[in-house]
Every structure is written in C-alpha cells, then in structure tokens.
Amino acid sequence: MTRFSTKAALAALAVFSVATFADYADAASCTNSFNTCASRCRTKYAHDKNCVSDHCSPKLATCKSTGCWQQGGDFGNVLTCNLDKK
C-alpha cells in the first residue's frame, strides 16, 4: 500500500509541476499578464466597466519598464519578475 501511495503521490506531483510550468509559460511576458488581467476583469469584475483601464493598463506600463507584474489581492498579490517586456 505504501508503494502505491508513493507512486500516486509522485504522479500527482508530476502533473501539478507540468500544469504550473504551463501557467508560467503562458504568463512569461507583460502582454500575456495584461491579457490575463483583462480576462479576469471581463469575467470576475464584469460590473466594473473601467477595470481594464484603471487596473490592468497601469500594471502593463509598470511591467514594460520593470519586467515585473504584481497580481491583485484577490489573486494572492504574487509578484512575478523577469518577464519579457513586450
């Protein structure tokens, strides 16, 4: 039973690692981070018609100069740096 549990745990970890890498690869540029932000605005904050211009656009400008994107509080305030500034 322990051997099976270990194999299952390793398989789950491998799947999680691939999913995490794919998420990072998708957000490896300022433009992709902006697109994610805009998508979240359209879905989670649809009532706020200025969400993209008030929230995402300033973050894009900052990212294009620093290479870093700071997620909002609803998304853990995660700071991701070394992004492609395109």
C-alpha positions in Angstrom: 0.0 0.0 0.0 2.8 2.4 0.8 4.5 1.7 -2.5 1.2 2.5 -4.4 0.7 5.7 -2.3 4.2 6.9 -3.1 3.8 6.3 -6.8 0.4 8.0 -6.8 1.9 11.0 -5.0 4.8 11.3 -7.4 2.4 11.1 -10.4 0.2 13.8 -8.9 3.3 16.0 -8.3 4.5 15.5 -11.9 1.1 16.5 -13.2 1.0 19.6 -10.9 4.5 20.6 -12.0 3.6 20.4 -15.7 0.5 22.5 -15.1 2.4 25.0 -13.1 5.1 25.3 -15.8 2.4 25.7 -18.4 0.8 28.5 -16.4 4.2 30.3 -16.0 5.0 29.9 -19.7 1.7 31.5 -20.6 2.4 34.5 -18.4 6.0 34.9 -19.3 5.5 38.4 -20.8 4.0 41.6 -19.8 1.4 41.4 -22.6 0.3 37.9 -21.6 0.0 39.1 -18.0 -2.1 42.0 -19.2 -4.3 39.7 -21.2 -4.9 37.5 -18.1 -5.7 40.6 -16.1 -8.2 41.8 -18.8 -9.8 38.4 -19.0 -10.3 38.4 -15.2 -11.8 41.9 -15.4 -14.3 40.7 -18.0 -15.3 37.6 -16.0 -14.9 38.3 -12.3 -15.4 42.1 -12.4 -17.9 42.5 -15.3 -19.8 45.2 -13.4 -16.7 47.4 -13.3 -16.5 48.8 -16.8 -13.2 50.6 -16.1 -11.4 47.6 -14.6 -9.0 47.2 -17.5 -8.2 50.8 -17.9 -8.0 51.5 -14.1 -6.3 48.3 -13.0 -4.6 46.4 -15.9 -3.3 49.2 -18.1 -1.2 50.8 -15.3 0.2 47.4 -14.4 1.2 46.9 -18.0 3.0 50.2 -18.1 4.9 49.3 -15.0 5.7 45.8 -16.3 7.0 47.2 -19.5 9.5 49.3 -17.6 10.4 46.9 -14.8 9.7 43.4 -16.2 7.6 42.7 -13.1 3.8 42.1 -12.7 2.1 42.3 -9.3 -1.2 40.3 -9.1 -4.1 41.9 -7.3 -5.1 41.0 -3.8 -7.8 38.6 -5.0 -5.1 36.6 -6.7 -2.6 36.4 -3.9 -0.5 39.6 -4.5 2.0 37.4 -6.3 4.9 39.3 -7.8 6.4 37.8 -10.9 9.6 39.3 -12.4 11.9 38.7 -15.3 9.0 38.8 -17.7 9.6 39.7 -21.3 8.7 43.4 -21.5 6.9 43.0 -24.8 
